[in-house]
Amino acid sequence: MVEALQARLDAWVKQRLPQARETTLDQRRIFIVPSKTGLGLLLMVLLLFLLGINFQNSLVYAVCFWLLSLLLLNIFYTWRNLSGLTISAIGVEPCFAGEKAVVEIGLACPDTQRKFALHLGWPGEDAVQVNLATVSSTRVKLSHSTTQRGRFQPPRIHVATRYPAGLALAWSYVTLDMQGIVYPKPVEKNWQAQGKAAVVSSEDGLEIAGGSSDFGGIRDYRPGDAPKHIHWGKYARTGKLHTKVFADYASHDLWLDWDELPLPGIEVRLSHLCSKVLEFHQAQRCYGLKLPGKTIAPGKGEGHKAQCLRALALYGVTDG
């Protein structure tokens, strides 16, 4: 029952307050109710009014109407403190799973208005109080917890105020059209970056025996050597068979290869690859990344690191 009511309420809020890059609060978007202090004042006014009726005291009537007018004026100014406020999306800073995503938004109001004691945030998360007393616009950063990698859509932001006297509470919900990226949590496992087996270190890279590109020397003939590799010129001079040896050279670039990981589970592999990307970036190594369906050529630098981390974060994540 409660879940059904909550679902209907969420659907109504989404219809009334749709998602947008920029939202200006107006009469249709602002909700207002008396606060606990305001309700206490109303109760006191009611008791005074009953006393005035009982004792036929006109002064008590005057006090009741005066207090009631103060409450109505406070409700109006509380509503006005939110009315005209424009909230716009700026961006979401990337983070790792388990960390807090920093959401940056812009606040603005007309030059003829000033806003005080604006509370912005999410229930159970960090919140901030903002004043637009000396400027008509500012930027605010909020943080929200993350639990899993992928795209992060900030939930609707709760905007509220009790200004000026705390007798009323005005609030609204703002759902901004913005997304961020949450990288896998970096956790290193007992594994090393894979590559071709190195035999001899070379200035050109790693020499790989049994190649076919560059001439690597001559050795004695062994049964099974291909006839095309036999050094016939040396055989003509010495009468003994010798075999020409060829070698290939691999660069010092490192590859982080999904298929070479002896680790169970998708998230475990992604966490380990994320850790290695950070490690190689810190060491200023040149590295590449191979994922099923996606290959990132070897490189280094902040841009290359961001490209690799983004590929890990969005692995298997659909656009929907």
Long-range contacts (C-beta under 8 A, 24 or more apart in sequence): 13-156, 13-173, 14-175, 17-156, 17-172, 17-173, 17-174, 17-175, 18-175, 19-175, 19-176, 19-177, 20-175, 20-176, 20-177, 21-88, 21-89, 21-176, 21-177, 21-178, 22-86, 22-87, 22-88, 22-89, 23-86, 23-87, 23-88, 23-174, 23-176, 24-84, 24-85, 24-86, 24-87, 25-82, 25-83, 25-84, 25-85, 25-86, 25-87, 25-159, 25-172, 25-174, 26-83, 26-84, 27-83, 29-172, 30-79, 30-82, 30-83, 30-170, 30-171, 30-172, 31-170, 31-171, 31-172, 32-75, 32-78, 32-79, 32-168, 32-169, 32-170, 32-171, 33-168, 33-169, 34-71, 34-75, 34-167, 34-168, 34-169, 35-162, 35-166, 35-167, 35-168, 35-169, 37-166, 37-167, 38-71, 38-74, 38-75, 38-166, 38-167, 38-168, 41-67, 41-71, 41-167, 42-71, 45-71, 70-167, 71-167, 71-168, 74-164, 74-165, 74-167, 74-168, 75-167, 75-168, 77-163, 77-164, 78-161, 78-162, 78-163, 78-164, 78-167, 78-168, 78-169, 78-170, 79-168, 79-170, 81-115, 81-116, 81-117, 81-118, 81-161, 81-163, 81-164, 81-170, 82-115, 82-118, 82-159, 82-161, 82-170, 82-171, 82-172, 84-109, 84-110, 84-113, 85-109, 85-115, 85-118, 85-159, 87-157, 87-159, 87-174, 87-176, 88-176, 89-176, 89-177, 89-178, 90-139, 90-178, 91-178, 91-180, 92-152, 92-154, 92-178, 92-179, 92-180, 92-181, 93-180, 94-180, 94-181, 94-182, 94-183, 94-306, 94-309, 94-310, 94-313, 95-146, 95-180, 95-182, 95-183, 96-182, 96-183, 96-184, 96-185, 96-186, 96-274, 97-146, 97-147, 97-148, 97-149, 97-182, 97-183, 97-184, 97-185, 98-146, 98-147, 98-185, 99-146, 100-126, 100-143, 100-144, 100-145, 100-146, 101-143, 101-144, 101-145, 101-146, 101-152, 101-154, 101-180, 101-182, 102-141, 102-142, 102-143, 103-141, 103-142, 103-143, 103-144, 103-154, 103-178, 103-180, 104-139, 104-140, 104-141, 104-142, 105-139, 105-140, 105-142, 105-157, 105-176, 106-137, 106-138, 106-139, 106-140, 107-132, 107-137, 107-138, 107-139, 107-140, 108-132, 108-136, 108-137, 108-138, 109-136, 109-137, 110-136, 111-136, 115-161, 116-161, 116-163, 116-164, 117-161, 117-162, 117-163, 118-159, 118-160, 118-161, 119-158, 119-159, 119-160, 119-161, 120-157, 120-158, 120-159, 121-157, 121-158, 122-155, 122-157, 122-158, 123-158, 146-182, 148-182, 149-182, 149-183, 149-184, 149-185, 149-267, 149-270, 149-312, 149-313, 149-317, 150-181, 150-182, 150-313, 150-314, 150-317, 151-179, 151-180, 151-181, 151-182, 151-314, 151-317, 152-179, 152-180, 152-181, 152-182, 153-178, 153-179, 154-178, 154-180, 181-309, 181-310, 181-313, 181-314, 182-313, 183-274, 183-309, 183-310, 183-312, 183-313, 184-267, 184-270, 184-271, 184-273, 184-274, 184-312, 184-313, 185-271, 185-274, 186-271, 186-274, 186-275, 186-278, 187-268, 187-271, 187-272, 187-274, 187-275, 188-272, 188-275, 188-276, 188-279, 189-263, 189-268, 189-272, 189-275, 191-261, 191-262, 191-263, 191-272, 193-254, 193-255, 193-256, 193-257, 193-276, 193-280, 193-287, 194-255, 194-257, 194-260, 195-250, 195-254, 195-255, 196-250, 198-250, 202-249, 204-249, 205-249, 205-250, 205-251, 205-252, 206-249, 206-250, 206-251, 206-252, 207-247, 207-248, 207-249, 208-247, 208-248, 208-249, 208-250, 209-245, 209-247, 210-246, 210-247, 211-246, 211-247, 211-248, 211-249, 212-246, 212-248, 213-246, 213-247, 213-248, 213-249, 214-246, 214-247, 214-248, 214-249, 215-244, 215-245, 215-246, 216-245, 216-246, 216-247, 217-244, 217-245, 218-242, 218-243, 218-244, 218-245, 219-243, 219-245, 251-286, 251-298, 252-286, 253-286, 253-287, 253-288, 253-298, 254-280, 254-285, 254-286, 254-287, 254-288, 254-298, 255-287, 255-288, 255-289, 255-290, 255-298, 256-280, 256-287, 256-288, 256-289, 256-290, 256-308, 257-290, 258-290, 258-291, 258-292, 259-290, 259-292, 266-315, 266-316, 270-312, 270-315, 273-312, 274-309, 274-312, 277-305, 277-308, 277-309, 277-312, 278-305, 281-305, 291-315
